[in-house]
Amino acid sequence: MSAADKRGARNVAPARVRRTAARGQAATVEAQIRAFVANYAPGVARDLRAARRRLRALFPRGYELVYDNYNALAIGYASSERASDAIVSIAAYPNWVTLFFLYGKPLADPHGLLQGSGSRVRSIRLAPLARLDEAPVRALLARALAPYAAALRAAPALRTIIKSVSARQRPRRPAAAARKSIRHA
């Protein structure tokens, strides 16, 4: 395989992987997601599964877009299959899970929870995961979803799509030295 072929194949999901969870394919998609999550340390995997359950409850309609990327496993929630329509996402890193507000810059944040300085995206590290259930975070989620309420109501029942799986990925578990420092912190 040439270098150009490798570059082109790196971020494109094979036809067998890129599937919408519908008409009997949900089990295959869920099995793939379970395999992605299993690459993480047990605590991060547990937090990711719990965060995903909570966000799926907020999105009874729309699309759950899954990206097993180079840096992280990211799961976005959108009113369509297009990544540009994603409103919020969660991403698992070796030591924690982060909640991203993809249009977070203009959100009113009276408690100063949102982090980031980019032109659009803001985030909250879910360490501990219980932060997701705090009233200020729930209020941010409600404010983030409000402009998209009509589009979400018009969307089909929540469908999960594996959008891409990167051939090369950073380790999903912390290195031994990092694990020691985390335990002692």
Secondary structure, DSSP 8 states (H G I E B T S, - for coil): --HHHHHHHHTS--TTT--BS-TT-HHHHHHHHHHHHHTS-HHHHHHHHHHHHHHHHH-SBSEEEEEE-SS-EEEEEESSS-GGGEEEEEEE-SS-EEEEETT-TTS--TT---B--SSS-EEEE-SSGGGGGSHHHHHHHHHHHGGGHHHHHHS-B-EEEEEEE-SS---SS--HHHHHHHHH-
